[in-house]
């Protein structure tokens, strides 16, 4: 089948749906939204903590939010991207509210604001402890009510279409790569359909599933980043993988591991060893409210030196009823496994959580491939730099979705459908034995990334990961060429590609910076500069 949609959106979280709603009623054409599972199963829905925006100008201001973002990003965030997000955050919040999203408020109508690690003030809007789910719910209702948006659930994007598919040689030096749509696997026919578009948006979320334990759903396999990379698009900052310091330690739940929101530490939760000893004072003066990379490394170090598989988060000193009111879902979840968070320590450990890098985009959200935009976790806007400030991700997606929509609406009249695109070659079969090989390879990718490209790295570990991934790449590409495209093998290809990018860009960064910490270059860039001054 060949479909034609003026706007093609791949991914159904806050980024994809915000963009869809922004372009749907502008009279510029039809909108297709491709979702690899059901519309409610996106990373957005798993975001517990909240969304950051300056709203109380009597105590907070934009410059403070900008400063906090730059500090958390280890001063390698793009200042223009930071300012764009921070200054446009309030209007993006209002747009979400207009679409039907609810945020908790006080009796006087002002927002009930939380504070999280790295923030100098209370600026986190939330909906209890399931903010992401509320955002997803509100946007889903708005999308489904919009007759200009066609949602294709359980459809899987295999590749984006460029001149490469027309027989032209495309390299990373090709200056005019264009995106004409995507090849998409239809779950009903098990055939790959052709979706032609004038503009394509990549909003496929994160990469957490390439690690053995992650707070992300199992669908977070880095599909958009891998597709853009294979199409010779620019991908940047992949070494900066954020490990959330606190997921619920439960070996039976790893994809996703249940997230214990950072808002709990903002609320007053204290990190302790299982015997009750505090330890964050050894690592940072901000204690349990230090930025996530510092907290994650501290926990990782304490677990290693004490031979532990988890540490603990203590809320037992807080008012029990207030705790239950603020964190009802976490309370219920922990009770379901025998933990009363008002009386018991919560066992927690770090897990892969957020990708700060991705498809490099400009301030309009456009990638190095013309007519291809990327928004949300799969993109690299420059906002996060070396480390994402808590709750900056949802607002980044909302702001850049509006920017990308505005820019693509200005440009779309200059584009047309490319009807010379050939249909996908559907030859091949898939045996049960090959399914087993794919499953085993997916498991291997998780083990490689967790063991060698985790919170603490070294040249030796990274080289070992590179070699193992290279072998898996060759095996998988050979298999892909002779079997029918299935979701499993496509996800495996993407996971290997993403693992390779994280590893390669980690090898290239010869310093410890932000989320990238290596024992072979333990001194921070600033430490080196200080030493150089002393030597002089």
N, C-alpha and C positions, 0 to 999 in steps of 0.2 A: 504493500500500500504506500501511496505517496500523499502526504498531507501538506497543506500550505497554511501557515499562520504568520501574520506579520511580526508578532512577538513570540519567541519560544523561550520558556523559562524552565530550567532544569534544576529542580529542588523546591521543596515546599515548606521551608521554615519561615522565620520572620523576614529574611532577606527576599526570598522568592515571592512570598505572598504580598509583602509591602510593595514590591515593584509591580506585581500584577495589578493590584488595586490602583496604583498610581497611573498606569497607562491605559487601563481598561475603558475608561469613560471619556477618553480624549478624542475619539473619532478618527483614530489613526489605524484602525484595523483590529483583527481578531487576535486573541491571546490564548496560548496553550501553556499549561503548567504540567510538567512531567514530574511524577513523584514515584520513587522506586519501590515504596511500600504504600501504606495508607497515608492519607494527608496528616493524620495526627501523630505519626511516628517520626518526629524530627528532633534534632538536637535541641531546638528551641524549647520544646515541651519539657525537657529535662532540666532546664535552668531554674534552680530554686531561688537563688539569692535575690536578684533584682536587676534594675536597669538604671544606669547612672546619668543624672542630669542636674544641673544647677537650677533649682526652682525656688529656693528661699533666699532671696537676695539681701535680706536683712542681716544674715550671718555668713552667707557663702557668696562666691563670685566666680566668674569664668577663669580669671587668672589663677586662682587656687586649683581649680580642676585641671587646667593646663599644666601647672607645675607638678601636681601629683602624678599625672600621666607621664610626663617626661622623666620624673624620678624613677617610677616603676619600670619604664622602658629602657632604663640604664642610659639615658641621654642619646639614644640612637633612633628615637622615634622621629618621624618627619614632622617638623613644626607646623607646616601648612596643613597636613592631614589632621593633626591634633586640634588646631584651631577650628578647622572646618567642622569636626565632630562636636566639639565642646560648645561652640556658638550656635550651632543648629540643633542641638539636642532638645531644648524646650519645645520648639515647633514640631519636631518629630514625635515627642511625647504627646502633644496635643492631637496630632494626626492619628496616632494609635487610639487615643481616647475617642476621637470622632468615629473611628471604625468599630468601636464597641468594646475596647479593652478597658478593664477596670483596675485601678490601683487603690490600695488602702488609704483612707483619709481619716483625719481627726474629726471630732464633732463640729469644729468650726469650718470644715471644708478644705483645710490645708492638707497637703500630702503627709502621711506618716512616713518619715524618712529614716532609713537605717544608715549605719556607717560600717564600712568593711575595711579590711587590711589595705594600707597604702593611701587611704583617703584621709584628708585633713579635716573633713567636715561630714555632717550627715546629709547625704545627697542621693541615697539609693532608694528609688521608688520600688514598691513591691506589692505583691498580692499574697498575703500570708507567707508561706514558704513554698509556694508553687507558682511563682511569677511567670516562668516560661510557659507553663501549661495554660495559664490565663491568657497570655498573649496569643498562643497558638489557637486557643478556643475562639477568641474574638476575631482573629483574622480568618480562620476557617469559615466561620459563620458569614463574614462579609464576602469572602471569595465565592462560596457556594450560592450566595444570593445574587451574584453578579452574572447576568446572562452573557456578557462579553468574554467571560473566562471559561475555557473548557479544561477540566482537570482530568488527567490521565493517570489514575492511580495504578500502582503495581507495574508500571512501565519502567524500563531500565535503559538509560542512555549508554550506548556502547562506545561511540566515537563522535566528536564533532566533525563536520564536513568542511574541508578547505580545498584549495587548488590541488592539493596532493591527490585527492580523489578524482580529479579531472585529468590526471596524468602528468601534471607539472611537478618538477623536482622542487621541493620546499625544504630549506635548511634554516638554521637559527639566524642566518644572515639575510634571509629573504625579507625585504623591507615592506612588502605589501600583502602579507598573508591576510586572507579574508575568511570569515566564517559564514557558511551558507545554510547552517542548520545542524541537524544531528541524525545519526542512525540510532533507532530506538527499538529495543526488544519488546515485542507484544506478548503479554503473558497468555493470551487466549489462543493465538496461532503458533506461538513459539518461533515466529519469524521476525526478522529485523525490518521494521518499516523505515521509510525516509520522511523525515520532518524537515521541510524547507521553510526558511524564515528570512525575514529582512534583518532582524536583530535577534541575537541570542544572549540570554543571561545565564551565567553559571552561578548557582546558589546551592551547592551540593553539601555544604557543611564541612565537618572536620575529618580527622584521620585517626582517631583514637583506637579504632579496631585493629590497627597494625601492631598494637602492643597487647601483651598477654592479659593485662588488667587495665580497664578504662572505665571512666564514668560515662562514656558515650554509648549509645546503642550500637548493636552489632552492625548496623548499616553504615557506620561512619568509616568507610574504607578509602576516603580520599579520591573519589571518582573524578570530580571536576578538576582537581589539580593534576591528576595523572593524564586525563584527556587533553588538557591544555598543553601540558609538557610534551606529550607525543605529537601534538600539532605544531610544535616548535614555538610555543608561547614562552614568555619569560616567567620564571618562578623564582621567588626570592625568600630569604630568611627562614628556610625550612628547618634549620638547626634549632630554632627556638620553639621547642615543644614544652608547653606548660603542663606540669604534673600537679594536679590538685592535691594539696597536702592531706586532705581528710576525706576519704571515702570509708564507708562502713566495712570493716574487715569481716568478710564472710566468703570463705573459699568456694562456696556453691554459687556465688553470684559475681561474675567477673566481666560480663559484657551485656548490660552495664553493671558495674559495681554501684551500689547505692550511694549517692552523693550526700555528704554531711556539709551543708552550706557554710561558706565562710562567714555568713551573717551570724552564725552561732558564736564565732570568736569576737565579732563586733559587739555582740550582745553581752559578752563577758565570759565566754567559755575559756578554760585554761587547759593548755596541753600539759600532760603529765606522763611519766612512765607508769606501767601497771602497778608499781608499788606506791604511787602517789607523789613521787618526786617531780618537781618542775624542772625544766631543762632549757627553755627558750632564752633565759637570761645569759646563757653561755654563747649565744649566737647573735643577738640583736637587742638593742635597748628598747625596741618597740614590742618586745616579748611576743605574745601570741598574735599580735596585730601586725607583725612584720609582713612584707610582701610575700606572695606565694612561693617564689623561687627560694627565698631564704628559709621559709618554714619547711618546705619540702625537703631541702638538703639537710636541714637540722634533724628532721624526723628520720630520714634515710640513714644519717650518721648514727643516731641513737639506736636505731634498730640493729645496725651492724655491730656496734661495739658491745651491745648487751645481748646479742643473739636473739632478738625479738622478731616476730612477724607483724607486730603492730605496736602503737603507743595508744594513749587514751585522751579523750576530750572530756573535761569535767565541767558539768553544769549544775552539780548537786548543791552548790551554794546559792543558786538563784531561786527566786520564788517559783514554786512548782506550777501554780496556776498560770502565771505569766508565761513561763516556758512553754506550757502546753498550748496556750493561746497563740503565741508567736510561731511555733513550729509544730503544728498539728500533724502534718504528714510524716515528719521525721519521728515524732513521738509514736505514732501508730506503727510505722515500719519497725522501729526498734523494739516496741512491745511484742511485735509478731515473732521476733527471734529471742524473746526472753530478756530484753534490756529495758529497764525503766529509766529513761534519761534524767528524771528528776531525783533519782536515788542512786543510780549506777553510772560508772564511767562508760563512755562510748568507745569501743575499740576502733581505731582508725589507722589508715596507712595511706601513703601517696599512690596515685594512679594517673595514667595518661589522661589529660583532660582537654587541652585546647591547643590548636595550632596557630601561632602568632604570624607565621609566614603563609605563603600561598601564591596564587596567581597575581603577579605584579600589576597594579592598576594605577591610573592617574586620579586626579581629584573628581573626575566624572565617573569613576568606576569602570573605565574602559581599559581593556588589556592591551598587550602589544599586538594582538590579532584584531584587525579592524572588524567592527560589527559584533565583537564578542565582549560582553561586560562580565564582571565577576563581583559579587557582593557577599558579605557575610564571612564566615570562617574560612571558606576556600580562597578568599582574596588576601592580598597583602597590600593594604592601603598605606602602610607606614605608621599608622596610629600606635600600634603596640610596641614597635621597636624590639628590644630584647626580652620584653616580658609584659604581658597584658595586666593592666590595672583592673582589679575586680569590678565586674558589672559594666565594663566598657564595651563588651562585645555586642550585646543586644542593641545598644544605642548606635554603635558603629554601623550595624546592619540596617537599622531604620534610617539613619541619615544618608548613607551611601545609596540605599535603594531609591530615595527621592532624587538624589543627584544623578544617578544613572538613568532614571526615568525621564527627568527633564532633558538630559543631553540626548538620549535616544529619540525622544519625541521631536527634537529639533532636527535630527539627522535623517530620520526614517524615510522622508520623502525623496531623499537622494538615492535610496537603495531599491533594488528589485529582487525578485526570486531568481535564483540560478537554476534553470530547468534542465541544464546539461548534466546534472549530477546523476551518476549511475546508481542503480539499486544495489543493495548489499549482496555479496556472494554468500548464499545460504547452504553451500555444499558442506558435507561432512556429517558425522554421527558422533554420539557420545556413549561410551560403554560404562558399565558399573565400575569396572576396574579404574577407568580414568577419573570417575567421580571420587573414588577413594584417594587417588593420587592428589587431586585438587584439595581435598579436605586436609590431608597430611601436610601439604605445602603451606596452606593457610596457618596451620598450627606452628609450623617451623618459622614462618615470618614473625609471628608473635613472640616466640622464644628468642629469636635472634635480636629483635629490636629491644626487648625488655632486658636481656642479659648484657648487650653490648652497646646500646645507644639509649641508655636510660638517663636517670637524674645526674649520675656521675660518670664521666667518660674518660677514655684514654686513647692514645694513638693505636695501641695494640688492639684494644677492643673494637675500635672503629674499623681497622683494617680487616679484622676477622669478620665483622658484619658485612663489609663490602664483598669479601670473597664468597661468603655463603649466599648473599643475595644475588651475586653474579651467576652462580650455578643455578639457583632457582629461576632466574630470569631466562636463561637459555632453555631450560627444560620446559618452562611454561610457554614461551613464545613458539617453540617447536610444536607443542601440543595444540596451541590456539590456531595454528595454521591449518590443522587437519581435522578439527572438530567443528560442530555447529556452535555458534555463540550461545552461551548460557550465562545467567547471572553469576553463577559461582566462579566460572573461569575468568569472566571479565573483572569481578571483584578481586580475584587473586592477582591478575595482571596489574591492577591499579595499586594494590597493597605493595607489591614488589617495587613498582615505580616510585611510590611515595617513600618507602623505606630507603631506597637508593638515594633519593633526593635529600632526605634528612641526613643520611650518613655522609654523602659527598659534601654537603655544605657544612656539616660539622667538622669534617676533616680540613676544609679550607679555612676555617676560622681558627687562627693560631693564637687564641687568647681565651680566657674565661670571661664571659660577658653575658649579662642577663641570665637567661635560662640555660645557656650552654656553659657547663662547668667541666673542665678537663684537668686531670691530675698532671698532665704533661705541660700545661701552661696555667698553673694555678694563680699566678698574679694577674690581677685585673689590669686593664689598659691604663687606668689612672695610677696604679702602683708603679707601673713601668715608667710613666712620665715623671713621677716623683723621684725615682731612682736616677733617671737621666739628669735631672736638675742637680742632684747631690753629686753625681760623678763630675759634672762640669765645675 
